[in-house]
Amino acid sequence: MRSTTTLTRLFALAFFAVAGSVAVAQPTKPTAAESAAAAKQKAKTEVDSAKQKALAQRDSILAEYEALARQLKDASAEQRKQILDRIEQQKKAFEEAQSSLHKQIRDEQRRQRQSAGPKR
């Protein structure tokens, strides 16, 4: 009787061990909520990186402008004209870059809203 009980326990233990390894071996698919959350996080990260890029570009343009403004104080009439032209060119380039980055941010926000699904 004792050997039958031991044998039954060993079979039960082996069964659970095999069943556990089969359950572990099966890959799990992410749920719709998990994939939506991942997409939302990715979109938020992209928006944040675009914002950081815009801020960094703004800071560098402002530093260049301040350097040109200091040069402008001590410049002759000919140099003033050249410096003012460079300032104007930088201003236009900055506005174009900012417009492009703002468009990218709006597009990312739009994708983020669309991936979020309808509001309840």
MOPAC internal coordinates of N, CA, C and O (Angstrom, degrees):
PM7 1SCF
backbone

  N    0.0000 0     0.00 0     0.00 0    0    0    0
  C    1.4364 1     0.00 0     0.00 0    1    0    0
  C    1.5226 1   110.78 1     0.00 0    2    1    0
  O    1.2310 1   121.58 1   140.84 1    3    2    1
  N    1.3000 1   114.59 1   -39.16 1    3    2    1
  C    1.4565 1   118.95 1  -179.06 1    5    3    2
  C    1.5212 1   110.99 1   -64.99 1    6    5    3
  O    1.2310 1   119.35 1   140.59 1    7    6    5
  N    1.2955 1   118.85 1   -39.41 1    7    6    5
  C    1.4595 1   121.98 1   179.91 1    9    7    6
  C    1.5296 1   110.61 1   -68.60 1   10    9    7
  O    1.2310 1   119.40 1   148.48 1   11   10    9
  N    1.3245 1   118.74 1   -31.52 1   11   10    9
  C    1.4599 1   122.32 1   177.47 1   13   11   10
  C    1.5241 1   110.06 1   -68.04 1   14   13   11
  O    1.2310 1   119.93 1   137.86 1   15   14   13
  N    1.2983 1   117.75 1   -42.14 1   15   14   13
  C    1.4569 1   122.13 1   179.06 1   17   15   14
  C    1.5300 1   109.83 1   -65.81 1   18   17   15
  O    1.2310 1   120.66 1   137.14 1   19   18   17
  N    1.3040 1   116.35 1   -42.86 1   19   18   17
  C    1.4588 1   120.52 1   178.81 1   21   19   18
  C    1.5232 1   110.37 1   -64.61 1   22   21   19
  O    1.2310 1   120.78 1   137.67 1   23   22   21
  N    1.3222 1   116.10 1   -42.33 1   23   22   21
  C    1.4504 1   121.21 1   178.94 1   25   23   22
  C    1.5356 1   110.85 1   -63.55 1   26   25   23
  O    1.2310 1   120.29 1   138.55 1   27   26   25
  N    1.3086 1   117.06 1   -41.45 1   27   26   25
  C    1.4655 1   121.59 1   178.40 1   29   27   26
  C    1.5271 1   110.19 1   -63.52 1   30   29   27
  O    1.2310 1   120.58 1   137.39 1   31   30   29
  N    1.2992 1   116.49 1   -42.61 1   31   30   29
  C    1.4682 1   120.30 1   178.65 1   33   31   30
  C    1.5286 1   111.56 1   -64.02 1   34   33   31
  O    1.2310 1   120.28 1   138.98 1   35   34   33
  N    1.3208 1   117.08 1   -41.02 1   35   34   33
  C    1.4599 1   120.67 1   178.36 1   37   35   34
  C    1.5324 1   111.08 1   -63.62 1   38   37   35
  O    1.2310 1   120.57 1   137.73 1   39   38   37
  N    1.3429 1   116.52 1   -42.27 1   39   38   37
  C    1.4681 1   119.64 1   177.48 1   41   39   38
  C    1.5294 1   110.96 1   -63.23 1   42   41   39
  O    1.2310 1   120.64 1   138.10 1   43   42   41
  N    1.3252 1   116.38 1   -41.90 1   43   42   41
  C    1.4590 1   120.27 1   179.17 1   45   43   42
  C    1.5250 1   110.03 1   -63.92 1   46   45   43
  O    1.2310 1   119.84 1   137.16 1   47   46   45
  N    1.3066 1   117.91 1   -42.84 1   47   46   45
  C    1.4557 1   122.49 1   178.85 1   49   47   46
  C    1.5327 1   110.88 1   -63.69 1   50   49   47
  O    1.2310 1   120.63 1   136.36 1   51   50   49
  N    1.3245 1   116.41 1   -43.64 1   51   50   49
  C    1.4669 1   120.73 1   178.58 1   53   51   50
  C    1.5264 1   110.07 1   -64.43 1   54   53   51
  O    1.2310 1   120.52 1   139.64 1   55   54   53
  N    1.3152 1   116.61 1   -40.36 1   55   54   53
  C    1.4714 1   120.33 1   179.18 1   57   55   54
  C    1.5274 1   110.88 1   -61.71 1   58   57   55
  O    1.2310 1   120.30 1   133.31 1   59   58   57
  N    1.3081 1   117.04 1   -46.69 1   59   58   57
  C    1.4586 1   120.16 1   179.70 1   61   59   58
  C    1.5290 1   111.95 1   -66.19 1   62   61   59
  O    1.2310 1   120.19 1   143.91 1   63   62   61
  N    1.3038 1   117.23 1   -36.09 1   63   62   61
  C    1.4626 1   120.66 1   178.98 1   65   63   62
  C    1.5219 1   110.59 1   -65.82 1   66   65   63
  O    1.2310 1   120.66 1   136.33 1   67   66   65
  N    1.3412 1   116.35 1   -43.67 1   67   66   65
  C    1.4660 1   119.98 1   178.99 1   69   67   66
  C    1.5237 1   110.39 1   -68.17 1   70   69   67
  O    1.2310 1   120.16 1   137.44 1   71   70   69
  N    1.3075 1   117.31 1   -42.56 1   71   70   69
  C    1.4695 1   120.91 1   179.70 1   73   71   70
  C    1.5236 1   110.37 1   -64.03 1   74   73   71
  O    1.2310 1   120.03 1   141.48 1   75   74   73
  N    1.3123 1   117.55 1   -38.52 1   75   74   73
  C    1.4616 1   121.13 1   178.82 1   77   75   74
  C    1.5136 1   112.27 1   -67.06 1   78   77   75
  O    1.2310 1   120.58 1   140.44 1   79   78   77
  N    1.3266 1   116.49 1   -39.56 1   79   78   77
  C    1.4640 1   118.57 1   179.52 1   81   79   78
  C    1.5165 1   111.61 1   -70.85 1   82   81   79
  O    1.2310 1   120.01 1   148.28 1   83   82   81
  N    1.3241 1   117.59 1   -31.72 1   83   82   81
  C    1.4596 1   120.64 1   176.86 1   85   83   82
  C    1.5245 1   109.74 1   -68.62 1   86   85   83
  O    1.2310 1   120.27 1   139.24 1   87   86   85
  N    1.3111 1   117.10 1   -40.76 1   87   86   85
  C    1.4717 1   120.58 1   179.55 1   89   87   86
  C    1.5199 1   110.75 1   -66.93 1   90   89   87
  O    1.2310 1   119.90 1   144.58 1   91   90   89
  N    1.3078 1   117.80 1   -35.42 1   91   90   89
  C    1.4549 1   121.13 1   179.58 1   93   91   90
  C    1.5251 1   110.27 1   -72.59 1   94   93   91
  O    1.2310 1   119.74 1   145.63 1   95   94   93
  N    1.3036 1   118.11 1   -34.37 1   95   94   93
  C    1.4475 1   121.93 1  -176.39 1   97   95   94
  C    1.5247 1   112.83 1   -72.12 1   98   97   95
  O    1.2310 1   119.77 1   157.45 1   99   98   97
  N    1.3245 1   118.04 1   -22.55 1   99   98   97
  C    1.4565 1   120.33 1  -179.09 1  101   99   98
  C    1.5231 1   109.51 1   -77.47 1  102  101   99
  O    1.2310 1   120.12 1   -56.04 1  103  102  101
  N    1.3555 1   117.37 1   123.96 1  103  102  101
  C    1.4661 1   119.11 1   178.34 1  105  103  102
  C    1.5251 1   110.49 1   -71.67 1  106  105  103
  O    1.2310 1   121.45 1   -34.76 1  107  106  105
  N    1.2999 1   114.83 1   145.24 1  107  106  105
  C    1.4613 1   119.21 1   178.97 1  109  107  106
  C    1.5173 1   108.83 1   -98.95 1  110  109  107
  O    1.2310 1   121.14 1   -40.45 1  111  110  109
  N    1.3123 1   115.42 1   139.55 1  111  110  109
  C    1.4589 1   120.80 1   178.21 1  113  111  110
  C    1.5195 1   108.66 1   -91.51 1  114  113  111
  O    1.2310 1   120.47 1   -39.46 1  115  114  113
  N    1.3405 1   116.71 1   140.54 1  115  114  113
  C    1.4645 1   117.74 1   177.90 1  117  115  114
  C    1.5310 1   110.09 1   -67.43 1  118  117  115
  O    1.2310 1   121.38 1   -36.44 1  119  118  117
  N    1.2858 1   114.97 1   143.56 1  119  118  117
  C    1.4536 1   119.76 1   179.30 1  121  119  118
  C    1.5257 1   109.64 1   -75.38 1  122  121  119
  O    1.2310 1   120.82 1   -11.63 1  123  122  121
  N    1.3058 1   116.03 1   168.37 1  123  122  121
  C    1.4671 1   120.55 1   179.88 1  125  123  122
  C    1.5261 1   110.50 1   -62.74 1  126  125  123
  O    1.2310 1   120.56 1   142.36 1  127  126  125
  N    1.3127 1   116.54 1   -37.64 1  127  126  125
  C    1.4680 1   120.19 1   179.69 1  129  127  126
  C    1.5249 1   110.87 1   -66.07 1  130  129  127
  O    1.2310 1   120.65 1   139.52 1  131  130  129
  N    1.3489 1   116.36 1   -40.48 1  131  130  129
  C    1.4597 1   119.31 1   179.20 1  133  131  130
  C    1.5181 1   111.37 1   -66.41 1  134  133  131
  O    1.2310 1   119.98 1   138.23 1  135  134  133
  N    1.3228 1   117.63 1   -41.77 1  135  134  133
  C    1.4600 1   119.75 1  -179.97 1  137  135  134
  C    1.5315 1   110.98 1   -69.36 1  138  137  135
  O    1.2310 1   119.95 1   145.00 1  139  138  137
  N    1.3216 1   117.70 1   -35.00 1  139  138  137
  C    1.4657 1   120.71 1   176.88 1  141  139  138
  C    1.5215 1   110.36 1   -66.96 1  142  141  139
  O    1.2310 1   120.61 1   140.26 1  143  142  141
  N    1.3127 1   116.44 1   -39.74 1  143  142  141
  C    1.4653 1   120.25 1   178.24 1  145  143  142
  C    1.5246 1   110.72 1   -66.06 1  146  145  143
  O    1.2310 1   120.58 1   141.65 1  147  146  145
  N    1.3262 1   116.50 1   -38.35 1  147  146  145
  C    1.4599 1   120.11 1   178.10 1  149  147  146
  C    1.5266 1   110.74 1   -66.26 1  150  149  147
  O    1.2310 1   120.24 1   138.97 1  151  150  149
  N    1.3295 1   117.14 1   -41.03 1  151  150  149
  C    1.4657 1   120.72 1   178.39 1  153  151  150
  C    1.5201 1   110.73 1   -65.22 1  154  153  151
  O    1.2310 1   120.67 1   140.08 1  155  154  153
  N    1.3189 1   116.33 1   -39.92 1  155  154  153
  C    1.4625 1   120.75 1   179.22 1  157  155  154
  C    1.5285 1   110.60 1   -64.77 1  158  157  155
  O    1.2310 1   120.65 1   138.17 1  159  158  157
  N    1.3176 1   116.37 1   -41.83 1  159  158  157
  C    1.4672 1   120.46 1   179.33 1  161  159  158
  C    1.5242 1   110.45 1   -65.96 1  162  161  159
  O    1.2310 1   120.24 1   140.39 1  163  162  161
  N    1.3209 1   117.14 1   -39.61 1  163  162  161
  C    1.4634 1   120.75 1   179.15 1  165  163  162
  C    1.5275 1   110.38 1   -64.31 1  166  165  163
  O    1.2310 1   120.51 1   135.91 1  167  166  165
  N    1.3344 1   116.62 1   -44.09 1  167  166  165
  C    1.4632 1   120.19 1   178.94 1  169  167  166
  C    1.5197 1   110.73 1   -63.23 1  170  169  167
  O    1.2310 1   120.23 1   138.91 1  171  170  169
  N    1.3259 1   117.16 1   -41.09 1  171  170  169
  C    1.4699 1   120.69 1   179.06 1  173  171  170
  C    1.5222 1   110.36 1   -63.39 1  174  173  171
  O    1.2310 1   120.30 1   139.61 1  175  174  173
  N    1.3115 1   117.04 1   -40.39 1  175  174  173
  C    1.4602 1   121.25 1   178.58 1  177  175  174
  C    1.5261 1   111.11 1   -63.69 1  178  177  175
  O    1.2310 1   120.62 1   138.67 1  179  178  177
  N    1.3307 1   116.42 1   -41.33 1  179  178  177
  C    1.4620 1   120.25 1   179.44 1  181  179  178
  C    1.5243 1   111.13 1   -66.24 1  182  181  179
  O    1.2310 1   120.24 1   140.55 1  183  182  181
  N    1.3219 1   117.14 1   -39.45 1  183  182  181
  C    1.4609 1   120.77 1   177.58 1  185  183  182
  C    1.5239 1   110.04 1   -64.44 1  186  185  183
  O    1.2310 1   120.86 1   135.81 1  187  186  185
  N    1.3189 1   115.97 1   -44.19 1  187  186  185
  C    1.4686 1   119.75 1   179.71 1  189  187  186
  C    1.5236 1   111.69 1   -63.00 1  190  189  187
  O    1.2310 1   120.39 1   140.28 1  191  190  189
  N    1.3295 1   116.87 1   -39.72 1  191  190  189
  C    1.4623 1   118.86 1   179.89 1  193  191  190
  C    1.5284 1   110.86 1   -68.42 1  194  193  191
  O    1.2310 1   120.02 1   144.20 1  195  194  193
  N    1.3296 1   117.56 1   -35.80 1  195  194  193
  C    1.4670 1   120.28 1   177.12 1  197  195  194
  C    1.5280 1   110.41 1   -66.14 1  198  197  195
  O    1.2310 1   120.65 1   141.02 1  199  198  197
  N    1.3209 1   116.37 1   -38.98 1  199  198  197
  C    1.4689 1   120.12 1   177.31 1  201  199  198
  C    1.5257 1   110.72 1   -63.99 1  202  201  199
  O    1.2310 1   120.48 1   135.98 1  203  202  201
  N    1.3266 1   116.68 1   -44.02 1  203  202  201
  C    1.4580 1   120.61 1   179.46 1  205  203  202
  C    1.5261 1   111.04 1   -63.06 1  206  205  203
  O    1.2310 1   120.77 1   141.23 1  207  206  205
  N    1.3150 1   116.13 1   -38.77 1  207  206  205
  C    1.4662 1   120.41 1   178.25 1  209  207  206
  C    1.5261 1   110.26 1   -63.63 1  210  209  207
  O    1.2310 1   120.47 1   137.62 1  211  210  209
  N    1.3250 1   116.70 1   -42.38 1  211  210  209
  C    1.4632 1   120.63 1   179.23 1  213  211  210
  C    1.5265 1   111.12 1   -63.84 1  214  213  211
  O    1.2310 1   120.42 1   138.21 1  215  214  213
  N    1.3231 1   116.80 1   -41.79 1  215  214  213
  C    1.4644 1   120.35 1   179.51 1  217  215  214
  C    1.5254 1   111.75 1   -66.29 1  218  217  215
  O    1.2310 1   120.47 1   140.14 1  219  218  217
  N    1.3168 1   116.71 1   -39.86 1  219  218  217
  C    1.4594 1   120.22 1   178.91 1  221  219  218
  C    1.5268 1   110.67 1   -65.43 1  222  221  219
  O    1.2310 1   120.65 1   139.23 1  223  222  221
  N    1.3169 1   116.36 1   -40.77 1  223  222  221
  C    1.4587 1   120.19 1   178.84 1  225  223  222
  C    1.5255 1   110.72 1   -65.91 1  226  225  223
  O    1.2310 1   120.90 1   139.20 1  227  226  225
  N    1.3171 1   115.88 1   -40.80 1  227  226  225
  C    1.4665 1   120.00 1   178.55 1  229  227  226
  C    1.5285 1   110.72 1   -60.92 1  230  229  227
  O    1.2310 1   120.64 1   136.31 1  231  230  229
  N    1.3295 1   116.38 1   -43.69 1  231  230  229
  C    1.4641 1   120.32 1  -179.38 1  233  231  230
  C    1.5276 1   111.94 1   -63.20 1  234  233  231
  O    1.2310 1   120.43 1   138.63 1  235  234  233
  N    1.3235 1   116.78 1   -41.37 1  235  234  233
  C    1.4735 1   119.11 1  -179.62 1  237  235  234
  C    1.5264 1   111.00 1   -68.18 1  238  237  235
  O    1.2310 1   120.00 1   141.26 1  239  238  237
  N    1.3239 1   117.61 1   -38.74 1  239  238  237
  C    1.4697 1   120.75 1   178.77 1  241  239  238
  C    1.5293 1   109.98 1   -65.73 1  242  241  239
  O    1.2310 1   120.36 1   138.87 1  243  242  241
  N    1.3270 1   116.92 1   -41.13 1  243  242  241
  C    1.4606 1   119.93 1   178.76 1  245  243  242
  C    1.5265 1   111.59 1   -63.88 1  246  245  243
  O    1.2310 1   120.49 1   140.90 1  247  246  245
  N    1.3120 1   116.67 1   -39.10 1  247  246  245
  C    1.4748 1   119.71 1   178.39 1  249  247  246
  C    1.5321 1   110.26 1   -64.52 1  250  249  247
  O    1.2310 1   120.33 1   137.96 1  251  250  249
  N    1.3287 1   116.98 1   -42.04 1  251  250  249
  C    1.4660 1   120.12 1   177.91 1  253  251  250
  C    1.5303 1   110.72 1   -64.46 1  254  253  251
  O    1.2310 1   120.51 1   140.01 1  255  254  253
  N    1.3278 1   116.62 1   -39.99 1  255  254  253
  C    1.4642 1   120.54 1   179.40 1  257  255  254
  C    1.5267 1   110.92 1   -62.98 1  258  257  255
  O    1.2310 1   120.71 1   136.28 1  259  258  257
  N    1.3209 1   116.24 1   -43.72 1  259  258  257
  C    1.4625 1   119.78 1   179.81 1  261  259  258
  C    1.5323 1   111.35 1   -62.95 1  262  261  259
  O    1.2310 1   120.35 1   141.92 1  263  262  261
  N    1.3353 1   116.94 1   -38.08 1  263  262  261
  C    1.4682 1   120.11 1   177.57 1  265  263  262
  C    1.5300 1   110.18 1   -64.83 1  266  265  263
  O    1.2310 1   120.27 1   137.69 1  267  266  265
  N    1.3249 1   117.08 1   -42.31 1  267  266  265
  C    1.4627 1   120.08 1   178.32 1  269  267  266
  C    1.5303 1   111.09 1   -67.01 1  270  269  267
  O    1.2310 1   120.23 1   143.74 1  271  270  269
  N    1.3154 1   117.17 1   -36.26 1  271  270  269
  C    1.4666 1   120.38 1   178.89 1  273  271  270
  C    1.5335 1   110.65 1   -64.85 1  274  273  271
  O    1.2310 1   120.12 1   142.27 1  275  274  273
  N    1.3333 1   117.38 1   -37.73 1  275  274  273
  C    1.4692 1   120.55 1   176.81 1  277  275  274
  C    1.5251 1   110.53 1   -66.29 1  278  277  275
  O    1.2310 1   120.55 1   140.68 1  279  278  277
  N    1.3327 1   116.55 1   -39.32 1  279  278  277
  C    1.4630 1   120.44 1   177.77 1  281  279  278
  C    1.5279 1   111.04 1   -65.98 1  282  281  279
  O    1.2310 1   121.07 1   146.68 1  283  282  281
  N    1.3095 1   115.56 1   -33.32 1  283  282  281
  C    1.4618 1   121.16 1  -177.33 1  285  283  282
  C    1.5311 1   111.46 1   -63.51 1  286  285  283
  O    1.2310 1   120.07 1   146.82 1  287  286  285
  N    1.3155 1   117.48 1   -33.18 1  287  286  285
  C    1.4630 1   121.54 1  -178.13 1  289  287  286
  C    1.5256 1   112.16 1   -61.55 1  290  289  287
  O    1.2310 1   120.79 1   139.84 1  291  290  289
  N    1.3231 1   116.09 1   -40.16 1  291  290  289
  C    1.4656 1   120.62 1  -174.96 1  293  291  290
  C    1.5284 1   113.33 1  -100.97 1  294  293  291
  O    1.2310 1   119.94 1  -169.55 1  295  294  293
  N    1.3262 1   117.72 1    10.45 1  295  294  293
  C    1.4642 1   120.73 1  -173.47 1  297  295  294
  C    1.5264 1   111.78 1   -88.18 1  298  297  295
  O    1.2310 1   121.49 1   -24.77 1  299  298  297
  N    1.3392 1   114.75 1   155.23 1  299  298  297
  C    1.4687 1   120.74 1   173.81 1  301  299  298
  C    1.5303 1   108.28 1   -79.98 1  302  301  299
  O    1.2310 1   120.58 1    -2.50 1  303  302  301
  N    1.3148 1   116.49 1   177.50 1  303  302  301
  C    1.4659 1   120.96 1  -177.16 1  305  303  302
  C    1.5285 1   111.45 1   -60.60 1  306  305  303
  O    1.2310 1   120.26 1   137.67 1  307  306  305
  N    1.3334 1   117.10 1   -42.33 1  307  306  305
  C    1.4720 1   121.18 1   179.91 1  309  307  306
  C    1.5279 1   110.88 1   -66.86 1  310  309  307
  O    1.2310 1   120.97 1   136.52 1  311  310  309
  N    1.3239 1   115.76 1   -43.48 1  311  310  309
  C    1.4642 1   120.50 1   178.99 1  313  311  310
  C    1.5309 1   111.23 1   -66.16 1  314  313  311
  O    1.2310 1   120.52 1   143.54 1  315  314  313
  N    1.3259 1   116.60 1   -36.46 1  315  314  313
  C    1.4683 1   120.86 1   177.84 1  317  315  314
  C    1.5196 1   110.93 1   -58.48 1  318  317  315
  O    1.2310 1   121.17 1   135.40 1  319  318  317
  N    1.3229 1   115.37 1   -44.60 1  319  318  317
  C    1.4599 1   119.87 1  -179.01 1  321  319  318
  C    1.5291 1   110.20 1   -62.28 1  322  321  319
  O    1.2310 1   120.25 1   136.18 1  323  322  321
  N    1.3238 1   117.12 1   -43.82 1  323  322  321
  C    1.4651 1   120.82 1   179.42 1  325  323  322
  C    1.5278 1   111.34 1   -64.78 1  326  325  323
  O    1.2310 1   120.67 1   137.40 1  327  326  325
  N    1.3080 1   116.33 1   -42.60 1  327  326  325
  C    1.4697 1   120.46 1   179.99 1  329  327  326
  C    1.5230 1   110.35 1   -64.93 1  330  329  327
  O    1.2310 1   120.28 1   136.50 1  331  330  329
  N    1.3302 1   117.07 1   -43.50 1  331  330  329
  C    1.4653 1   120.16 1   178.67 1  333  331  330
  C    1.5267 1   111.51 1   -63.19 1  334  333  331
  O    1.2310 1   120.24 1   143.77 1  335  334  333
  N    1.3308 1   117.15 1   -36.23 1  335  334  333
  C    1.4640 1   120.67 1   176.20 1  337  335  334
  C    1.5308 1   110.97 1   -64.94 1  338  337  335
  O    1.2310 1   120.82 1   137.43 1  339  338  337
  N    1.3350 1   116.05 1   -42.57 1  339  338  337
  C    1.4705 1   119.24 1   177.99 1  341  339  338
  C    1.5220 1   111.02 1   -64.43 1  342  341  339
  O    1.2310 1   120.42 1   140.81 1  343  342  341
  N    1.3272 1   116.81 1   -39.19 1  343  342  341
  C    1.4703 1   120.35 1   177.90 1  345  343  342
  C    1.5246 1   109.82 1   -62.30 1  346  345  343
  O    1.2310 1   120.29 1   136.40 1  347  346  345
  N    1.3129 1   117.05 1   -43.60 1  347  346  345
  C    1.4699 1   121.06 1  -179.98 1  349  347  346
  C    1.5332 1   110.68 1   -64.33 1  350  349  347
  O    1.2310 1   120.18 1   138.11 1  351  350  349
  N    1.3346 1   117.27 1   -41.89 1  351  350  349
  C    1.4659 1   120.45 1   178.33 1  353  351  350
  C    1.5291 1   110.78 1   -63.34 1  354  353  351
  O    1.2310 1   120.47 1   137.19 1  355  354  353
  N    1.3070 1   116.70 1   -42.81 1  355  354  353
  C    1.4598 1   120.45 1   178.58 1  357  355  354
  C    1.5196 1   110.94 1   -63.94 1  358  357  355
  O    1.2310 1   120.52 1   140.99 1  359  358  357
  N    1.3197 1   116.61 1   -39.01 1  359  358  357
  C    1.4561 1   120.66 1   179.39 1  361  359  358
  C    1.5277 1   110.44 1   -62.48 1  362  361  359
  O    1.2310 1   120.49 1   135.53 1  363  362  361
  N    1.3281 1   116.67 1   -44.47 1  363  362  361
  C    1.4640 1   120.07 1   179.13 1  365  363  362
  C    1.5275 1   111.25 1   -64.73 1  366  365  363
  O    1.2310 1   120.51 1   136.36 1  367  366  365
  N    1.3250 1   116.64 1   -43.64 1  367  366  365
  C    1.4663 1   120.36 1   178.86 1  369  367  366
  C    1.5245 1   110.81 1   -62.15 1  370  369  367
  O    1.2310 1   120.72 1   139.30 1  371  370  369
  N    1.3170 1   116.23 1   -40.70 1  371  370  369
  C    1.4631 1   120.50 1   178.68 1  373  371  370
  C    1.5240 1   111.14 1   -63.64 1  374  373  371
  O    1.2310 1   120.34 1   134.92 1  375  374  373
  N    1.3214 1   116.95 1   -45.08 1  375  374  373
  C    1.4596 1   120.69 1  -179.78 1  377  375  374
  C    1.5287 1   111.48 1   -62.37 1  378  377  375
  O    1.2310 1   120.20 1   139.87 1  379  378  377
  N    1.3268 1   117.23 1   -40.13 1  379  378  377
  C    1.4650 1   120.59 1   177.99 1  381  379  378
  C    1.5344 1   111.07 1   -65.51 1  382  381  379
  O    1.2310 1   120.72 1   135.98 1  383  382  381
  N    1.3235 1   116.23 1   -44.02 1  383  382  381
  C    1.4608 1   119.95 1   179.78 1  385  383  382
  C    1.5256 1   111.30 1   -65.21 1  386  385  383
  O    1.2310 1   120.65 1   138.08 1  387  386  385
  N    1.3213 1   116.37 1   -41.92 1  387  386  385
  C    1.4649 1   120.33 1   178.35 1  389  387  386
  C    1.5296 1   110.69 1   -63.64 1  390  389  387
  O    1.2310 1   120.49 1   138.45 1  391  390  389
  N    1.3145 1   116.66 1   -41.55 1  391  390  389
  C    1.4581 1   120.26 1   178.69 1  393  391  390
  C    1.5242 1   110.64 1   -60.95 1  394  393  391
  O    1.2310 1   120.68 1   137.23 1  395  394  393
  N    1.3157 1   116.31 1   -42.77 1  395  394  393
  C    1.4597 1   121.02 1   178.68 1  397  395  394
  C    1.5276 1   111.28 1   -63.69 1  398  397  395
  O    1.2310 1   120.35 1   135.62 1  399  398  397
  N    1.3179 1   116.94 1   -44.38 1  399  398  397
  C    1.4622 1   120.48 1   179.81 1  401  399  398
  C    1.5292 1   111.69 1   -67.03 1  402  401  399
  O    1.2310 1   120.19 1   141.39 1  403  402  401
  N    1.3285 1   117.23 1   -38.61 1  403  402  401
  C    1.4672 1   119.86 1   177.89 1  405  403  402
  C    1.5225 1   110.42 1   -64.29 1  406  405  403
  O    1.2310 1   120.65 1   141.84 1  407  406  405
  N    1.3166 1   116.36 1   -38.16 1  407  406  405
  C    1.4623 1   120.43 1   177.78 1  409  407  406
  C    1.5216 1   109.71 1   -64.05 1  410  409  407
  O    1.2310 1   120.33 1   137.31 1  411  410  409
  N    1.3273 1   116.98 1   -42.69 1  411  410  409
  C    1.4549 1   121.13 1   178.56 1  413  411  410
  C    1.5291 1   110.75 1   -62.42 1  414  413  411
  O    1.2310 1   120.22 1   138.02 1  415  414  413
  N    1.3192 1   117.18 1   -41.98 1  415  414  413
  C    1.4643 1   121.02 1   179.00 1  417  415  414
  C    1.5192 1   110.59 1   -63.70 1  418  417  415
  O    1.2310 1   120.39 1   135.64 1  419  418  417
  N    1.3394 1   116.86 1   -44.36 1  419  418  417
  C    1.4663 1   119.78 1   178.32 1  421  419  418
  C    1.5188 1   111.33 1   -61.52 1  422  421  419
  O    1.2310 1   120.08 1   138.78 1  423  422  421
  N    1.3301 1   117.46 1   -41.22 1  423  422  421
  C    1.4649 1   120.89 1   178.54 1  425  423  422
  C    1.5327 1   111.10 1   -62.86 1  426  425  423
  O    1.2310 1   120.31 1   136.62 1  427  426  425
  N    1.3316 1   117.02 1   -43.38 1  427  426  425
  C    1.4571 1   120.40 1   178.64 1  429  427  426
  C    1.5266 1   111.49 1   -64.72 1  430  429  427
  O    1.2310 1   120.25 1   140.14 1  431  430  429
  N    1.3272 1   117.12 1   -39.86 1  431  430  429
  C    1.4597 1   120.00 1   177.57 1  433  431  430
  C    1.5224 1   111.06 1   -65.58 1  434  433  431
  O    1.2310 1   120.51 1   142.25 1  435  434  433
  N    1.3215 1   116.62 1   -37.75 1  435  434  433
  C    1.4606 1   120.61 1   177.82 1  437  435  434
  C    1.5283 1   110.10 1   -63.67 1  438  437  435
  O    1.2310 1   120.24 1   136.25 1  439  438  437
  N    1.3418 1   117.14 1   -43.75 1  439  438  437
  C    1.4659 1   120.70 1   177.45 1  441  439  438
  C    1.5220 1   110.84 1   -62.90 1  442  441  439
  O    1.2310 1   121.09 1   142.24 1  443  442  441
  N    1.3173 1   115.53 1   -37.76 1  443  442  441
  C    1.4638 1   120.37 1  -179.90 1  445  443  442
  C    1.5284 1   110.23 1   -64.72 1  446  445  443
  O    1.2310 1   120.35 1   136.64 1  447  446  445
  N    1.3261 1   116.94 1   -43.36 1  447  446  445
  C    1.4704 1   120.16 1   178.94 1  449  447  446
  C    1.5285 1   110.50 1   -65.47 1  450  449  447
  O    1.2310 1   120.16 1   140.44 1  451  450  449
  N    1.3265 1   117.29 1   -39.56 1  451  450  449
  C    1.4580 1   120.16 1  -179.36 1  453  451  450
  C    1.5251 1   111.37 1   -68.16 1  454  453  451
  O    1.2310 1   119.95 1   143.52 1  455  454  453
  N    1.3060 1   117.70 1   -36.48 1  455  454  453
  C    1.4698 1   119.72 1   179.63 1  457  455  454
  C    1.5246 1   111.49 1   -73.95 1  458  457  455
  O    1.2310 1   120.28 1   159.30 1  459  458  457
  N    1.3160 1   117.07 1   -20.70 1  459  458  457
  C    1.4627 1   120.30 1   179.75 1  461  459  458
  C    1.5230 1   111.37 1   -71.69 1  462  461  459
  O    1.2310 1   120.18 1   154.97 1  463  462  461
  N    1.3063 1   117.26 1   -25.03 1  463  462  461
  C    1.4537 1   120.14 1   179.84 1  465  463  462
  C    1.5122 1   111.51 1    87.97 1  466  465  463
  O    1.2310 1   120.85 1    -0.82 1  467  466  465
  N    1.3288 1   115.98 1   179.18 1  467  466  465
  C    1.4700 1   119.46 1  -177.61 1  469  467  466
  C    1.5289 1   111.07 1   -70.85 1  470  469  467
  O    1.2310 1   121.79 1   -32.06 1  471  470  469
  N    1.3267 1   114.17 1   147.94 1  471  470  469
  C    1.4648 1   119.88 1   176.89 1  473  471  470
  C    1.5151 1   109.14 1   -80.68 1  474  473  471
  O    1.2310 1   121.21 1   -29.39 1  475  474  473
  N    1.2881 1   115.28 1   150.61 1  475  474  473
  C    1.4746 1   119.90 1  -179.44 1  477  475  474
  C    1.4929 1   110.62 1  -102.10 1  478  477  475
  O    1.2310 1   120.10 1   180.00 1  479  478  477

